[in-house]
Amino acid sequence: MRSGLTIIGFLALAVGLLWIGQGTGVIAWPASSFMIKQTQWAWYGAALAGLGLILIWRGRR
């Protein structure tokens, strides 16, 4: 259970950071993505990354 939370947490953190990068326009990959320079996706990414950090923390306890 603990290792599962950690793995899911790292995946959520990675996807959240990708969404932040796309939402702010720092990451323009893939070029056809509808999320590029859409600030709402940066906020969604921040929330998902925060959730990922919580899951990592809980998995390591």
mmJSON file of the N, C-alpha and C atoms, coordinates in Angstrom:
{"data_MODEL":{"atom_site":{
"group_PDB":["ATOM","ATOM","ATOM","ATOM","ATOM","ATOM","ATOM","ATOM","ATOM","ATOM","ATOM","ATOM","ATOM","ATOM","ATOM","ATOM","ATOM","ATOM","ATOM","ATOM","ATOM","ATOM","ATOM","ATOM","ATOM","ATOM","ATOM","ATOM","ATOM","ATOM","ATOM","ATOM","ATOM","ATOM","ATOM","ATOM","ATOM","ATOM","ATOM","ATOM","ATOM","ATOM","ATOM","ATOM","ATOM","ATOM","ATOM","ATOM","ATOM","ATOM","ATOM","ATOM","ATOM","ATOM","ATOM","ATOM","ATOM","ATOM","ATOM","ATOM","ATOM","ATOM","ATOM","ATOM","ATOM","ATOM","ATOM","ATOM","ATOM","ATOM","ATOM","ATOM","ATOM","ATOM","ATOM","ATOM","ATOM","ATOM","ATOM","ATOM","ATOM","ATOM","ATOM","ATOM","ATOM","ATOM","ATOM","ATOM","ATOM","ATOM","ATOM","ATOM","ATOM","ATOM","ATOM","ATOM","ATOM","ATOM","ATOM","ATOM","ATOM","ATOM","ATOM","ATOM","ATOM","ATOM","ATOM","ATOM","ATOM","ATOM","ATOM","ATOM","ATOM","ATOM","ATOM","ATOM","ATOM","ATOM","ATOM","ATOM","ATOM","ATOM","ATOM","ATOM","ATOM","ATOM","ATOM","ATOM","ATOM","ATOM","ATOM","ATOM","ATOM","ATOM","ATOM","ATOM","ATOM","ATOM","ATOM","ATOM","ATOM","ATOM","ATOM","ATOM","ATOM","ATOM","ATOM","ATOM","ATOM","ATOM","ATOM","ATOM","ATOM","ATOM","ATOM","ATOM","ATOM","ATOM","ATOM","ATOM","ATOM","ATOM","ATOM","ATOM","ATOM","ATOM","ATOM","ATOM","ATOM","ATOM","ATOM","ATOM","ATOM","ATOM","ATOM","ATOM","ATOM","ATOM","ATOM","ATOM","ATOM","ATOM","ATOM"],
"id":[1,2,3,4,5,6,7,8,9,10,11,12,13,14,15,16,17,18,19,20,21,22,23,24,25,26,27,28,29,30,31,32,33,34,35,36,37,38,39,40,41,42,43,44,45,46,47,48,49,50,51,52,53,54,55,56,57,58,59,60,61,62,63,64,65,66,67,68,69,70,71,72,73,74,75,76,77,78,79,80,81,82,83,84,85,86,87,88,89,90,91,92,93,94,95,96,97,98,99,100,101,102,103,104,105,106,107,108,109,110,111,112,113,114,115,116,117,118,119,120,121,122,123,124,125,126,127,128,129,130,131,132,133,134,135,136,137,138,139,140,141,142,143,144,145,146,147,148,149,150,151,152,153,154,155,156,157,158,159,160,161,162,163,164,165,166,167,168,169,170,171,172,173,174,175,176,177,178,179,180,181,182,183],
"type_symbol":["N","C","C","N","C","C","N","C","C","N","C","C","N","C","C","N","C","C","N","C","C","N","C","C","N","C","C","N","C","C","N","C","C","N","C","C","N","C","C","N","C","C","N","C","C","N","C","C","N","C","C","N","C","C","N","C","C","N","C","C","N","C","C","N","C","C","N","C","C","N","C","C","N","C","C","N","C","C","N","C","C","N","C","C","N","C","C","N","C","C","N","C","C","N","C","C","N","C","C","N","C","C","N","C","C","N","C","C","N","C","C","N","C","C","N","C","C","N","C","C","N","C","C","N","C","C","N","C","C","N","C","C","N","C","C","N","C","C","N","C","C","N","C","C","N","C","C","N","C","C","N","C","C","N","C","C","N","C","C","N","C","C","N","C","C","N","C","C","N","C","C","N","C","C","N","C","C","N","C","C","N","C","C"],
"label_atom_id":["N","CA","C","N","CA","C","N","CA","C","N","CA","C","N","CA","C","N","CA","C","N","CA","C","N","CA","C","N","CA","C","N","CA","C","N","CA","C","N","CA","C","N","CA","C","N","CA","C","N","CA","C","N","CA","C","N","CA","C","N","CA","C","N","CA","C","N","CA","C","N","CA","C","N","CA","C","N","CA","C","N","CA","C","N","CA","C","N","CA","C","N","CA","C","N","CA","C","N","CA","C","N","CA","C","N","CA","C","N","CA","C","N","CA","C","N","CA","C","N","CA","C","N","CA","C","N","CA","C","N","CA","C","N","CA","C","N","CA","C","N","CA","C","N","CA","C","N","CA","C","N","CA","C","N","CA","C","N","CA","C","N","CA","C","N","CA","C","N","CA","C","N","CA","C","N","CA","C","N","CA","C","N","CA","C","N","CA","C","N","CA","C","N","CA","C","N","CA","C","N","CA","C","N","CA","C","N","CA","C","N","CA","C"],
"label_alt_id":[null,null,null,null,null,null,null,null,null,null,null,null,null,null,null,null,null,null,null,null,null,null,null,null,null,null,null,null,null,null,null,null,null,null,null,null,null,null,null,null,null,null,null,null,null,null,null,null,null,null,null,null,null,null,null,null,null,null,null,null,null,null,null,null,null,null,null,null,null,null,null,null,null,null,null,null,null,null,null,null,null,null,null,null,null,null,null,null,null,null,null,null,null,null,null,null,null,null,null,null,null,null,null,null,null,null,null,null,null,null,null,null,null,null,null,null,null,null,null,null,null,null,null,null,null,null,null,null,null,null,null,null,null,null,null,null,null,null,null,null,null,null,null,null,null,null,null,null,null,null,null,null,null,null,null,null,null,null,null,null,null,null,null,null,null,null,null,null,null,null,null,null,null,null,null,null,null,null,null,null,null,null,null],
"label_comp_id":["MET","MET","MET","ARG","ARG","ARG","SER","SER","SER","GLY","GLY","GLY","LEU","LEU","LEU","THR","THR","THR","ILE","ILE","ILE","ILE","ILE","ILE","GLY","GLY","GLY","PHE","PHE","PHE","LEU","LEU","LEU","ALA","ALA","ALA","LEU","LEU","LEU","ALA","ALA","ALA","VAL","VAL","VAL","GLY","GLY","GLY","LEU","LEU","LEU","LEU","LEU","LEU","TRP","TRP","TRP","ILE","ILE","ILE","GLY","GLY","GLY","GLN","GLN","GLN","GLY","GLY","GLY","THR","THR","THR","GLY","GLY","GLY","VAL","VAL","VAL","ILE","ILE","ILE","ALA","ALA","ALA","TRP","TRP","TRP","PRO","PRO","PRO","ALA","ALA","ALA","SER","SER","SER","SER","SER","SER","PHE","PHE","PHE","MET","MET","MET","ILE","ILE","ILE","LYS","LYS","LYS","GLN","GLN","GLN","THR","THR","THR","GLN","GLN","GLN","TRP","TRP","TRP","ALA","ALA","ALA","TRP","TRP","TRP","TYR","TYR","TYR","GLY","GLY","GLY","ALA","ALA","ALA","ALA","ALA","ALA","LEU","LEU","LEU","ALA","ALA","ALA","GLY","GLY","GLY","LEU","LEU","LEU","GLY","GLY","GLY","LEU","LEU","LEU","ILE","ILE","ILE","LEU","LEU","LEU","ILE","ILE","ILE","TRP","TRP","TRP","ARG","ARG","ARG","GLY","GLY","GLY","ARG","ARG","ARG","ARG","ARG","ARG"],
"label_asym_id":["A","A","A","A","A","A","A","A","A","A","A","A","A","A","A","A","A","A","A","A","A","A","A","A","A","A","A","A","A","A","A","A","A","A","A","A","A","A","A","A","A","A","A","A","A","A","A","A","A","A","A","A","A","A","A","A","A","A","A","A","A","A","A","A","A","A","A","A","A","A","A","A","A","A","A","A","A","A","A","A","A","A","A","A","A","A","A","A","A","A","A","A","A","A","A","A","A","A","A","A","A","A","A","A","A","A","A","A","A","A","A","A","A","A","A","A","A","A","A","A","A","A","A","A","A","A","A","A","A","A","A","A","A","A","A","A","A","A","A","A","A","A","A","A","A","A","A","A","A","A","A","A","A","A","A","A","A","A","A","A","A","A","A","A","A","A","A","A","A","A","A","A","A","A","A","A","A","A","A","A","A","A","A"],
"label_entity_id":["1","1","1","1","1","1","1","1","1","1","1","1","1","1","1","1","1","1","1","1","1","1","1","1","1","1","1","1","1","1","1","1","1","1","1","1","1","1","1","1","1","1","1","1","1","1","1","1","1","1","1","1","1","1","1","1","1","1","1","1","1","1","1","1","1","1","1","1","1","1","1","1","1","1","1","1","1","1","1","1","1","1","1","1","1","1","1","1","1","1","1","1","1","1","1","1","1","1","1","1","1","1","1","1","1","1","1","1","1","1","1","1","1","1","1","1","1","1","1","1","1","1","1","1","1","1","1","1","1","1","1","1","1","1","1","1","1","1","1","1","1","1","1","1","1","1","1","1","1","1","1","1","1","1","1","1","1","1","1","1","1","1","1","1","1","1","1","1","1","1","1","1","1","1","1","1","1","1","1","1","1","1","1"],
"label_seq_id":[1,1,1,2,2,2,3,3,3,4,4,4,5,5,5,6,6,6,7,7,7,8,8,8,9,9,9,10,10,10,11,11,11,12,12,12,13,13,13,14,14,14,15,15,15,16,16,16,17,17,17,18,18,18,19,19,19,20,20,20,21,21,21,22,22,22,23,23,23,24,24,24,25,25,25,26,26,26,27,27,27,28,28,28,29,29,29,30,30,30,31,31,31,32,32,32,33,33,33,34,34,34,35,35,35,36,36,36,37,37,37,38,38,38,39,39,39,40,40,40,41,41,41,42,42,42,43,43,43,44,44,44,45,45,45,46,46,46,47,47,47,48,48,48,49,49,49,50,50,50,51,51,51,52,52,52,53,53,53,54,54,54,55,55,55,56,56,56,57,57,57,58,58,58,59,59,59,60,60,60,61,61,61],
"pdbx_PDB_ins_code":[null,null,null,null,null,null,null,null,null,null,null,null,null,null,null,null,null,null,null,null,null,null,null,null,null,null,null,null,null,null,null,null,null,null,null,null,null,null,null,null,null,null,null,null,null,null,null,null,null,null,null,null,null,null,null,null,null,null,null,null,null,null,null,null,null,null,null,null,null,null,null,null,null,null,null,null,null,null,null,null,null,null,null,null,null,null,null,null,null,null,null,null,null,null,null,null,null,null,null,null,null,null,null,null,null,null,null,null,null,null,null,null,null,null,null,null,null,null,null,null,null,null,null,null,null,null,null,null,null,null,null,null,null,null,null,null,null,null,null,null,null,null,null,null,null,null,null,null,null,null,null,null,null,null,null,null,null,null,null,null,null,null,null,null,null,null,null,null,null,null,null,null,null,null,null,null,null,null,null,null,null,null,null],
"Cartn_x":[0.834,0.0,0.871,1.91,2.755,3.511,4.025,4.762,3.816,2.577,1.585,1.277,1.128,0.89,2.067,3.272,4.463,4.533,4.261,4.303,3.237,2.027,0.945,1.276,1.885,2.277,3.299,4.297,5.305,4.701,3.786,3.114,2.274,1.534,0.72,1.612,2.741,3.666,4.223,4.61,5.167,4.143,2.928,1.875,1.52,1.457,1.158,2.208,3.482,4.54,4.472,4.104,3.917,2.783,1.679,0.548,0.91,1.693,2.146,2.988,3.912,4.768,3.989,3.015,2.207,1.296,0.709,-0.214,0.474,1.726,2.474,3.163,3.202,3.832,5.319,5.849,7.263,7.533,6.616,6.731,5.701,6.171,5.271,5.26,5.087,5.073,3.835,3.133,3.2,2.66,3.115,2.785,1.289,0.558,-0.881,-1.721,-1.084,-1.822,-2.701,-3.908,-4.841,-4.517,-3.576,-3.266,-2.166,-1.492,-0.356,-0.855,-0.23,-0.533,-1.982,-2.536,-3.863,-3.659,-3.761,-3.404,-4.191,-5.412,-6.2,-5.512,-4.805,-4.12,-2.91,-2.317,-1.232,-1.777,-2.962,-3.59,-3.979,-4.545,-4.882,-3.614,-2.546,-1.278,-0.727,-0.862,-0.39,-1.172,-2.47,-3.293,-2.909,-2.692,-2.32,-0.926,0.006,1.349,1.304,0.474,0.311,-0.253,-1.235,-1.799,-0.725,0.083,1.17,2.152,2.487,3.404,2.801,1.513,0.843,0.865,0.609,0.621,2.025,3.042,4.419,4.723,4.332,4.563,3.871,2.61,1.863,2.454,2.949,3.523,4.851,5.562,6.866,6.782,5.631,5.463,5.466],
"Cartn_y":[-1.201,0.0,1.255,1.248,2.434,2.698,1.644,1.849,2.287,1.81,2.238,3.722,4.212,5.643,6.472,5.977,6.7,6.762,5.66,5.631,6.541,6.453,7.314,8.778,9.036,10.395,10.962,10.159,10.624,10.855,9.989,10.194,11.469,11.69,12.906,14.145,14.07,15.197,15.493,14.457,14.647,15.251,14.719,15.25,16.675,16.937,18.288,19.291,18.909,19.81,20.034,18.989,19.147,20.128,19.994,20.898,22.333,22.507,23.855,24.422,23.626,24.089,24.431,23.62,23.91,25.105,25.187,26.283,27.636,27.667,28.93,29.198,28.219,28.396,28.07,27.573,27.215,25.945,24.997,23.757,23.813,23.852,23.918,22.574,21.506,20.168,19.437,18.791,18.816,20.139,20.508,21.832,22.025,20.949,21.057,21.009,21.041,20.919,22.145,21.899,22.983,23.644,23.08,23.576,24.641,24.848,25.769,27.201,27.882,29.266,29.46,28.459,28.545,28.475,29.616,29.729,28.782,28.465,27.562,26.207,25.757,24.47,24.534,25.702,25.856,25.685,26.205,26.046,24.602,23.949,22.53,21.719,22.059,21.368,21.581,22.789,23.062,22.238,22.122,21.318,19.842,19.347,17.948,17.675,18.6,18.431,18.446,19.31,19.335,18.021,17.482,16.188,15.102,15.176,14.213,14.273,15.465,15.611,15.028,15.24,14.67,13.147,12.582,11.123,10.562,11.253,10.813,10.854,11.926,12.064,10.946,10.676,9.622,8.237,8.042,6.753,6.49,7.546,7.4,7.363,7.657,7.651,6.279],
"Cartn_z":[0.0,0.0,0.0,0.84,0.942,-0.357,-0.986,-2.234,-3.346,-3.308,-4.297,-4.178,-2.94,-2.733,-3.235,-2.997,-3.431,-4.955,-5.62,-7.087,-7.671,-7.16,-7.65,-7.365,-6.21,-5.864,-6.834,-7.19,-8.139,-9.528,-9.937,-11.225,-11.216,-10.136,-10.022,-10.007,-9.321,-9.28,-10.67,-11.403,-12.741,-13.706,-13.677,-14.554,-14.154,-12.856,-12.383,-12.839,-12.756,-13.217,-14.727,-15.472,-16.922,-17.21,-16.493,-16.69,-16.328,-15.275,-14.914,-16.044,-16.554,-17.652,-18.9,-19.247,-20.428,-20.185,-19.024,-18.73,-18.72,-18.29,-18.284,-19.604,-20.495,-21.79,-21.796,-20.689,-20.613,-21.418,-21.363,-22.124,-23.248,-24.473,-25.634,-26.352,-25.591,-26.152,-25.69,-26.52,-27.978,-28.513,-29.664,-30.217,-30.431,-30.619,-30.88,-29.603,-28.429,-27.169,-26.918,-26.456,-26.146,-24.809,-24.06,-22.722,-22.715,-23.834,-23.876,-23.673,-22.716,-22.343,-21.907,-21.249,-20.655,-19.139,-18.489,-17.074,-16.178,-16.524,-15.685,-15.543,-16.573,-16.493,-15.571,-15.434,-14.46,-13.044,-12.785,-11.466,-11.218,-12.239,-12.088,-11.822,-12.524,-12.319,-10.925,-10.403,-9.045,-8.029,-8.235,-7.324,-7.41,-8.632,-8.799,-8.229,-8.435,-7.878,-6.347,-5.784,-4.327,-3.805,-4.503,-4.134,-4.235,-5.276,-5.428,-4.28,-3.834,-2.702,-1.429,-1.232,-0.063,-0.123,-1.306,-1.437,-1.207,-1.706,-1.469,0.022,0.681,2.109,2.89,2.542,3.232,2.946,1.738,1.385,2.066,2.416,3.05,4.575,5.148,6.608,7.178],
"occupancy":[1.0,1.0,1.0,1.0,1.0,1.0,1.0,1.0,1.0,1.0,1.0,1.0,1.0,1.0,1.0,1.0,1.0,1.0,1.0,1.0,1.0,1.0,1.0,1.0,1.0,1.0,1.0,1.0,1.0,1.0,1.0,1.0,1.0,1.0,1.0,1.0,1.0,1.0,1.0,1.0,1.0,1.0,1.0,1.0,1.0,1.0,1.0,1.0,1.0,1.0,1.0,1.0,1.0,1.0,1.0,1.0,1.0,1.0,1.0,1.0,1.0,1.0,1.0,1.0,1.0,1.0,1.0,1.0,1.0,1.0,1.0,1.0,1.0,1.0,1.0,1.0,1.0,1.0,1.0,1.0,1.0,1.0,1.0,1.0,1.0,1.0,1.0,1.0,1.0,1.0,1.0,1.0,1.0,1.0,1.0,1.0,1.0,1.0,1.0,1.0,1.0,1.0,1.0,1.0,1.0,1.0,1.0,1.0,1.0,1.0,1.0,1.0,1.0,1.0,1.0,1.0,1.0,1.0,1.0,1.0,1.0,1.0,1.0,1.0,1.0,1.0,1.0,1.0,1.0,1.0,1.0,1.0,1.0,1.0,1.0,1.0,1.0,1.0,1.0,1.0,1.0,1.0,1.0,1.0,1.0,1.0,1.0,1.0,1.0,1.0,1.0,1.0,1.0,1.0,1.0,1.0,1.0,1.0,1.0,1.0,1.0,1.0,1.0,1.0,1.0,1.0,1.0,1.0,1.0,1.0,1.0,1.0,1.0,1.0,1.0,1.0,1.0,1.0,1.0,1.0,1.0,1.0,1.0],
"B_iso_or_equiv":[0.0,0.0,0.0,0.0,0.0,0.0,0.0,0.0,0.0,0.0,0.0,0.0,0.0,0.0,0.0,0.0,0.0,0.0,0.0,0.0,0.0,0.0,0.0,0.0,0.0,0.0,0.0,0.0,0.0,0.0,0.0,0.0,0.0,0.0,0.0,0.0,0.0,0.0,0.0,0.0,0.0,0.0,0.0,0.0,0.0,0.0,0.0,0.0,0.0,0.0,0.0,0.0,0.0,0.0,0.0,0.0,0.0,0.0,0.0,0.0,0.0,0.0,0.0,0.0,0.0,0.0,0.0,0.0,0.0,0.0,0.0,0.0,0.0,0.0,0.0,0.0,0.0,0.0,0.0,0.0,0.0,0.0,0.0,0.0,0.0,0.0,0.0,0.0,0.0,0.0,0.0,0.0,0.0,0.0,0.0,0.0,0.0,0.0,0.0,0.0,0.0,0.0,0.0,0.0,0.0,0.0,0.0,0.0,0.0,0.0,0.0,0.0,0.0,0.0,0.0,0.0,0.0,0.0,0.0,0.0,0.0,0.0,0.0,0.0,0.0,0.0,0.0,0.0,0.0,0.0,0.0,0.0,0.0,0.0,0.0,0.0,0.0,0.0,0.0,0.0,0.0,0.0,0.0,0.0,0.0,0.0,0.0,0.0,0.0,0.0,0.0,0.0,0.0,0.0,0.0,0.0,0.0,0.0,0.0,0.0,0.0,0.0,0.0,0.0,0.0,0.0,0.0,0.0,0.0,0.0,0.0,0.0,0.0,0.0,0.0,0.0,0.0,0.0,0.0,0.0,0.0,0.0,0.0],
"pdbx_formal_charge":[null,null,null,null,null,null,null,null,null,null,null,null,null,null,null,null,null,null,null,null,null,null,null,null,null,null,null,null,null,null,null,null,null,null,null,null,null,null,null,null,null,null,null,null,null,null,null,null,null,null,null,null,null,null,null,null,null,null,null,null,null,null,null,null,null,null,null,null,null,null,null,null,null,null,null,null,null,null,null,null,null,null,null,null,null,null,null,null,null,null,null,null,null,null,null,null,null,null,null,null,null,null,null,null,null,null,null,null,null,null,null,null,null,null,null,null,null,null,null,null,null,null,null,null,null,null,null,null,null,null,null,null,null,null,null,null,null,null,null,null,null,null,null,null,null,null,null,null,null,null,null,null,null,null,null,null,null,null,null,null,null,null,null,null,null,null,null,null,null,null,null,null,null,null,null,null,null,null,null,null,null,null,null],
"auth_seq_id":[1,1,1,2,2,2,3,3,3,4,4,4,5,5,5,6,6,6,7,7,7,8,8,8,9,9,9,10,10,10,11,11,11,12,12,12,13,13,13,14,14,14,15,15,15,16,16,16,17,17,17,18,18,18,19,19,19,20,20,20,21,21,21,22,22,22,23,23,23,24,24,24,25,25,25,26,26,26,27,27,27,28,28,28,29,29,29,30,30,30,31,31,31,32,32,32,33,33,33,34,34,34,35,35,35,36,36,36,37,37,37,38,38,38,39,39,39,40,40,40,41,41,41,42,42,42,43,43,43,44,44,44,45,45,45,46,46,46,47,47,47,48,48,48,49,49,49,50,50,50,51,51,51,52,52,52,53,53,53,54,54,54,55,55,55,56,56,56,57,57,57,58,58,58,59,59,59,60,60,60,61,61,61],
"auth_comp_id":["MET","MET","MET","ARG","ARG","ARG","SER","SER","SER","GLY","GLY","GLY","LEU","LEU","LEU","THR","THR","THR","ILE","ILE","ILE","ILE","ILE","ILE","GLY","GLY","GLY","PHE","PHE","PHE","LEU","LEU","LEU","ALA","ALA","ALA","LEU","LEU","LEU","ALA","ALA","ALA","VAL","VAL","VAL","GLY","GLY","GLY","LEU","LEU","LEU","LEU","LEU","LEU","TRP","TRP","TRP","ILE","ILE","ILE","GLY","GLY","GLY","GLN","GLN","GLN","GLY","GLY","GLY","THR","THR","THR","GLY","GLY","GLY","VAL","VAL","VAL","ILE","ILE","ILE","ALA","ALA","ALA","TRP","TRP","TRP","PRO","PRO","PRO","ALA","ALA","ALA","SER","SER","SER","SER","SER","SER","PHE","PHE","PHE","MET","MET","MET","ILE","ILE","ILE","LYS","LYS","LYS","GLN","GLN","GLN","THR","THR","THR","GLN","GLN","GLN","TRP","TRP","TRP","ALA","ALA","ALA","TRP","TRP","TRP","TYR","TYR","TYR","GLY","GLY","GLY","ALA","ALA","ALA","ALA","ALA","ALA","LEU","LEU","LEU","ALA","ALA","ALA","GLY","GLY","GLY","LEU","LEU","LEU","GLY","GLY","GLY","LEU","LEU","LEU","ILE","ILE","ILE","LEU","LEU","LEU","ILE","ILE","ILE","TRP","TRP","TRP","ARG","ARG","ARG","GLY","GLY","GLY","ARG","ARG","ARG","ARG","ARG","ARG"],
"auth_asym_id":["A","A","A","A","A","A","A","A","A","A","A","A","A","A","A","A","A","A","A","A","A","A","A","A","A","A","A","A","A","A","A","A","A","A","A","A","A","A","A","A","A","A","A","A","A","A","A","A","A","A","A","A","A","A","A","A","A","A","A","A","A","A","A","A","A","A","A","A","A","A","A","A","A","A","A","A","A","A","A","A","A","A","A","A","A","A","A","A","A","A","A","A","A","A","A","A","A","A","A","A","A","A","A","A","A","A","A","A","A","A","A","A","A","A","A","A","A","A","A","A","A","A","A","A","A","A","A","A","A","A","A","A","A","A","A","A","A","A","A","A","A","A","A","A","A","A","A","A","A","A","A","A","A","A","A","A","A","A","A","A","A","A","A","A","A","A","A","A","A","A","A","A","A","A","A","A","A","A","A","A","A","A","A"],
"auth_atom_id":["N","CA","C","N","CA","C","N","CA","C","N","CA","C","N","CA","C","N","CA","C","N","CA","C","N","CA","C","N","CA","C","N","CA","C","N","CA","C","N","CA","C","N","CA","C","N","CA","C","N","CA","C","N","CA","C","N","CA","C","N","CA","C","N","CA","C","N","CA","C","N","CA","C","N","CA","C","N","CA","C","N","CA","C","N","CA","C","N","CA","C","N","CA","C","N","CA","C","N","CA","C","N","CA","C","N","CA","C","N","CA","C","N","CA","C","N","CA","C","N","CA","C","N","CA","C","N","CA","C","N","CA","C","N","CA","C","N","CA","C","N","CA","C","N","CA","C","N","CA","C","N","CA","C","N","CA","C","N","CA","C","N","CA","C","N","CA","C","N","CA","C","N","CA","C","N","CA","C","N","CA","C","N","CA","C","N","CA","C","N","CA","C","N","CA","C","N","CA","C","N","CA","C","N","CA","C","N","CA","C","N","CA","C"],
"pdbx_PDB_model_num":[1,1,1,1,1,1,1,1,1,1,1,1,1,1,1,1,1,1,1,1,1,1,1,1,1,1,1,1,1,1,1,1,1,1,1,1,1,1,1,1,1,1,1,1,1,1,1,1,1,1,1,1,1,1,1,1,1,1,1,1,1,1,1,1,1,1,1,1,1,1,1,1,1,1,1,1,1,1,1,1,1,1,1,1,1,1,1,1,1,1,1,1,1,1,1,1,1,1,1,1,1,1,1,1,1,1,1,1,1,1,1,1,1,1,1,1,1,1,1,1,1,1,1,1,1,1,1,1,1,1,1,1,1,1,1,1,1,1,1,1,1,1,1,1,1,1,1,1,1,1,1,1,1,1,1,1,1,1,1,1,1,1,1,1,1,1,1,1,1,1,1,1,1,1,1,1,1,1,1,1,1,1,1]
}}}
